[in-house]
Amino acid sequence: MQDQQRARVLFGRAVNALTAVSYAVTLTILRLHPPESAAPIYLFGLCQLPPSLLVVYLRYSAILDAHRFAWIAVVVAGFTLSPPVTEIGHPGEPLLIGGALMLGEALGYLVEQRVRLAFLERDAAVLPAPPSAKDIVIDRVLGRG
């Protein structure tokens, strides 16, 4: 069990480090070579889909809350510091990615809750029913318990 906890911590740190490095490189490239024309809005919407799904995965894979929230903060900071890539511009783009990430967080919560409840129901079906008070009294009277 302790190995699993350590693996979760290391994985969360690795995901955050890789995300921070990738945004640093992307921001450096965008600052040196700014985009010449604005991208279509639908393309920006498609770019928001992977981060919101990754939030669902981070929630489902039981990454620590601190690591997940740090990842969300790095992504929002990356979009806030990047130059505008669509005609929406700033502050619209960071607000849209923030909304997509919060939607992913809500979906991740629902998925995690559903998985936990299914796990508890499966375990409840395997376990025998607890003895009733009547059975306990009879066992004590007969000297079996």
C-alpha positions in Angstrom: 0.0 0.0 0.0 2.8 2.4 0.8 4.4 1.6 -2.7 1.1 2.7 -4.3 1.0 5.9 -2.4 4.6 6.6 -3.4 3.9 5.8 -7.0 0.9 8.2 -7.0 3.1 11.0 -5.5 5.9 10.4 -8.0 3.5 10.2 -11.0 1.8 13.5 -9.9 5.2 15.2 -9.6 6.3 13.9 -13.0 3.1 15.1 -14.7 3.4 18.5 -13.2 7.1 18.8 -14.1 6.6 17.7 -17.7 3.6 20.1 -18.0 5.6 23.0 -16.6 8.6 22.3 -18.9 6.3 21.9 -22.0 4.6 25.2 -21.3 7.9 27.0 -20.7 9.2 25.7 -24.1 5.9 26.6 -25.8 5.8 30.1 -24.3 9.4 30.7 -25.3 8.7 29.7 -28.9 5.5 31.7 -29.0 7.3 34.8 -27.6 10.1 34.5 -30.2 7.8 33.7 -33.1 4.3 35.1 -32.4 1.5 33.7 -34.5 0.9 35.8 -37.6 -2.8 35.1 -38.0 -5.5 34.2 -35.6 -6.6 30.5 -35.5 -10.2 29.7 -35.9 -12.3 29.6 -32.8 -13.3 25.9 -33.3 -9.6 25.0 -33.3 -9.2 26.6 -29.9 -12.2 24.7 -28.7 -10.7 21.4 -29.9 -7.4 22.3 -28.1 -9.4 22.5 -24.8 -10.6 19.0 -25.1 -7.4 17.1 -24.2 -6.7 19.1 -21.0 -10.2 18.7 -19.7 -10.1 15.0 -20.4 -6.7 14.8 -18.7 -8.3 16.3 -15.6 -10.8 13.5 -15.6 -8.0 10.9 -15.9 -6.0 12.5 -13.1 -9.1 12.4 -10.9 -9.8 8.8 -11.9 -6.3 7.6 -11.4 -6.3 9.0 -7.8 -3.6 11.6 -8.2 -3.3 13.6 -5.0 -5.5 16.7 -5.0 -2.5 19.0 -4.5 -0.9 17.7 -7.7 -4.1 17.9 -9.7 -4.8 21.5 -8.6 -1.1 22.4 -9.3 -1.5 20.9 -12.8 -4.7 23.0 -13.4 -2.8 26.1 -12.1 0.1 25.5 -14.5 -2.2 25.0 -17.5 -4.2 28.2 -16.7 -1.0 30.1 -16.1 0.4 28.9 -19.4 -2.7 30.0 -21.3 -2.7 33.3 -19.4 0.9 34.1 -20.3 0.7 32.9 -23.9 -0.1 35.5 -26.6 -3.6 35.4 -28.0 -4.0 32.7 -30.7 -7.6 33.4 -31.7 -9.8 36.5 -32.3 -11.2 35.9 -28.8 -8.0 37.2 -27.3 -7.3 37.9 -23.7 -9.0 37.4 -21.1 -11.4 35.2 -23.1 -8.9 32.4 -23.9 -7.7 31.8 -20.3 -11.3 32.0 -19.0 -12.4 29.4 -21.6 -9.6 27.0 -20.7 -10.3 27.5 -17.0 -14.0 26.7 -17.6 -13.0 23.6 -19.6 -10.7 22.4 -16.8 -13.5 23.0 -14.2 -15.9 21.0 -16.4 -13.3 18.2 -16.5 -12.9 18.4 -12.8 -16.7 18.0 -12.3 -16.8 15.1 -14.8 -13.8 13.5 -13.0 -15.6 13.8 -9.7 -18.7 12.1 -11.1 -16.6 9.3 -12.7 -14.7 8.8 -9.4 -17.8 8.7 -7.4 -19.4 6.1 -9.7 -16.4 3.9 -9.6 -16.2 4.1 -5.8 -19.9 3.2 -5.4 -19.6 0.3 -7.8 -16.6 -1.0 -5.9 -18.5 -0.7 -2.6 -21.5 -2.5 -4.0 -19.3 -5.3 -5.4 -17.7 -5.8 -2.0 -21.1 -5.7 -0.2 -22.3 -8.5 -2.5 -19.3 -10.7 -1.6 -19.4 -10.2 2.1 -21.9 -12.3 4.2 -24.6 -10.4 5.9 -23.8 -9.4 9.5 -25.4 -11.5 12.2 -28.6 -10.2 13.7 -28.9 -9.4 17.4 -31.1 -12.5 17.7 -28.3 -14.8 16.4 -25.8 -13.2 18.7 -28.0 -13.8 21.8 -28.7 -17.4 20.8 -25.0 -18.1 20.3 -24.2 -16.6 23.7 -26.9 -18.7 25.4 -25.7 -21.9 23.7 -22.1 -21.0 24.5 -20.8 -20.7 21.0 -19.8 -17.1 21.1 
